Amino acid sequence: MSDGATDPIEAGAQPQGGERRRGIDRVIMLLEALLKHRAPVRVGDLAKMIGAPRSTTYEIVNSLLEAEMLENVGSEGYVYFGRAMHLFGWAYSHHNAHYRRILETLDKMAAETGETVQLCGLRGNKYVVLDCRDSPGPFRISSDVGVEVPIPWTASGRLLVGHMNEAELKRFIPAGDYKLPDGRIIAPQEFFADVERARAQGFSETSALADRFTWCMAAPIHDGHGAINRTLCFVLPIDTPEPRRNQLLDLLRERARGLSLTGG
């Protein structure tokens, strides 16, 4: 099967160091494309998404299907993540004692408060929800785990980039990421001031940014070196009374300190 693109690996040559590396890169790109798409994809469309020849993409997909890292979906050539991926995730979450503590804390906080509670972090230069327990209440706020969101839209983002100075932030955050979904623009200098404020006070709060109906608050989880790689967050209805917000913020900061691997 050929689409006219040349590929030394397909031509029968024995893969050498550079070609082998490119093959690994394509596997990673393919998995990343599926993760970002968040739905089954035809193999031909995957080839376009990763910029690889169709025949090479079919070869990669077939290998991943055999390893159960991918599985066929339906009868029209769609593929998506397979059961082995679940086992990898299970192994990470169940054999990482600190992460288990975090998950237990999410469960407990959601049960205690009835609010949406999240674990958040960065992926490249974007913010992502790493795990979430949704509010069971009538005003249901939920977030898609793993969806990449511009950092300036989020309370957590202001903490997660707190180790950067203004020049580093300008290089790190794309200019287009200051534009909110409704067209409003966050002034970069206002964002830089928010980052400094979050660093000084040890928490961050935002309202009506990515969603006009939500109030977000985040507290840092420090790693063993004192860095902030994750945050613990509440996502609340924007009309939540101030005394209730203050109570939840106190709880959030207490639990985040308890999860930190340093004094934080």
N, C-alpha and C positions, 0 to 999 in steps of 0.2 A: 504494500500500500504506500503510495507516494503522492505528495502534493507539490512536488517540484522543488521543495527546499532541500538544500544539501546538508547533510549531517554526517560527519566522519564515523560516528558510532553506528549509524544505519548502514553505511557503505561496507560494513564488514571488517573495518579496521579494528584491531585490538585496542580497547580504550587505554589511553595513557593518562598521566597525572592530571593534565588540564581538562581533558575530555571527561574523565571520571568525576572531577570536581564540578564540571558543568552539569553532569547528570544528577548529582546530588542537589545542586542548586535548583534544578528544575523540579525535583521532587518537593523541595521546600516551597517553591513558588506555587506549585499545584495545590498543596495543602493549604497554603495561605489564601489562595484564590477561593477555595471552597469555604474556608472560614469566613472570609469577608462577604461572600455571596449568601451564605446562611441558608442555602437550599440546594437540592440536587441539581446537577448541571450535566448537559450532554458532553461527551468527550471532545467532540469537534469544537464546541464553544470553549471548553477548557484550554484547548490548544491556542485559540485566539487570545484568551485571557493571559496566558503566560508567554505568548510570543514564541511558541515552539512548533516544529513540524507536527502534523497530525499523526504521522506514523510513530514518531518518538513519544508523543503523548499517549497514544494507545499502548505502547510498550510499557510505559511507566504505570499507567492505570491497571493494566493486566497484572503486573507484579504486585501492586498494592491490593488488588482484588484477591490474589492468591494468599497474601499475608493477612487478609481480613481487615486491613486498615481502611479499605473502601468496600462498598457493597453496591450491587446493582439496585436501582429503584425503578420499579415498573418495567415495562417491556419496550420502552422507546429509547434505550441507550443512556439513560440518566445514571449518574453515580453520586454517592455521598459517603460520608464517614461510616466506617464499619465497626463491628463489635470490638475489635482490638483497640481502637481508639478509646473506647469506654474503659477498657481494662488499664490502659496507660494512665488515664485520668484518675481511675480508682486507686491505682498503685501510688500515685503522687499524693493524693489527699489522705490516704489511710496509713501511709508509712512515713509521713512528715508530721511529727508530733506537734510542731508549732501550728501548722495549717489545720490540723484537727482541732486544736484549741480555738482557732479563729472560727471555724464552722460551728463549733459548739456555742461560741459567744453569739454568733448571728442568730442561731435558733433561739437562744435564751432571751436575747433582746427583743426579737420579734414577738415572742410569746408574752413577755412582760409588758410591752408598750402597745402592741397592736399597730405599730408603725412599720413602714418600709425601711429596712436596714440593709446596707450594702457594704461589700468589701471592694475597694477600688484601687487602681494602680495605673501605671503608664505602659504603653506598648509603642515603642519608638517615640515619636513626638505627638502621640494622641493619648487621650484618657480612655480607659475601659473599665466597665464593671466586671470584676472577677467572680463575684458571687452575690446573690441577692436573696432576701426573704421578703416577699411582698406583703403589704398590709392587707389584712382580711376585711377591713372596713368597707363601707359603702363607697367612699371616695378612694378608688383603687389606683395606686401609683405603682407602676412597675417599669423596670428597665431591662433591655435586652443584654444579657451577659455576653461580653466579647465584642460588642459593636464599638468601633472606634469613633470617638467624639472629640472635637477640638478642645484643647485644654482650657482656653479662656471662658468656655461655657459653664465651667464647673467649680464648685467650692473645693473639691479635692485637688483639682489641678493647681490651685494657688498654693497648696501645701507641697505637692509633689515636685514642683520646680523651685522650691524655696532655697535650694542650695546654689542657684544660679544668680549671677549678677545681671544687670540690665542689658549689657552687651551680649551676654550669652543667651538671654531670653529672646532678644531680637533675632539672633541667628537660628535659634531652636524652633520657634513658633512661626509657621507660615503666615504671611500677611493676611491671607483670606480667612484664617481661623478666628479673626476678631469679628466677623460678621455672623450675627445670630440667625436662627431659622426664620424669624419674622422680618429680617432685613435690617434690624437695628445694628449699629456698629459700636463695639466696645473700644473706647480710646485706649491705645496701647499704654500710654502713661498712667491711665486709671488702673489698668490691669497690673502694671509693675508696682504701683502703690499698694494694691490689694495683696500682692505676693509678699511685699515687705511687712504689711500689717499682719498677715497670717503667720509669717515667720516669728514676729515679735510676740503675738498673743498665744500662739500654740494651737490655734483652731481657725476655721474659716466658715463663713456663712454667705450665701448668695440667695437672691430671690428673683423670680420671674426672668431667668436668663434663657436657658434652653427650652423651658416650658413656663409660660406666664402664670401658671396655676400652682407652682411649687416653690417651697422654701427648702433649701438644702444646707446642711451643716456637716462638717467633716472634722475629724480629729486624727492626728498622725499616729501611725504604728511604726516605731523605730526598730531598725534591725540591729544586729549585734555590734555594728560599727557606728551606730547613732544616726544612720541615714534613714530618710523616710521613703520607703519603697511601696508602702501600702497605706491606705487610710480606711477608717471606719466612718460610715456616713448614715445620716437619717435623711430621707426625702419625705417632706411633709406637705400637706395642703397649705397654700400661702396664707390662708386666714387662720392658721393655728394661733391661739392667743399667746402673747408674749410670756406669761408665767409658765405655760406649758412648754414653750420652746426653751426657756432657760432651764427647766427641769430636765428636759431631754438632752440638752447640751452638756449639763453636768454629768449625766449618766454616760453619754458618749465619750467624754474625755476620760472618765474613770476607767471605762472598759478598754479604751485604746491604750491607756497607760499600762493596764494589766496585761495586754498582749505584746507590749514592746519588750524587746530583748535587752534593752538598756534602761537606764533611768528615764530616758526620754524627756 
